[in-house]
């Protein structure tokens, strides 16, 4: 679960740095931003799945 959270953090940080410091044409930026957005959403979905699996492991006795 921890690794999936770190993946989300890393991808979001990477996107923010790219936005702020990478010079490129707007069309190139939006194309790459869309790709990054899809990857971030996928990472969030993986993280949610890991959280659900972890919660399922917890049993009340």
FENQUI-V194552 format. One record per pair of residues at least 6 apart in sequence whose ideal C-beta (glycine too) atoms are under 7 Angstrom apart, sorted by the first residue. I is the first residue (numbers start at 0). J is the second residue. D is the distance in Angstrom with one decimal. If there is no record, write none. Layout:
BEGIN
I;J;D
I;J;D
END
This chain:
BEGIN
0;49;4.3
0;50;6.1
0;53;5.2
3;42;7.0
3;45;5.2
3;46;4.0
3;49;4.5
4;46;5.8
6;42;4.8
7;39;6.9
7;42;4.7
7;43;5.7
7;46;5.5
10;35;6.9
10;38;5.8
10;39;4.8
10;42;5.5
11;39;6.1
14;35;4.7
14;39;6.8
END
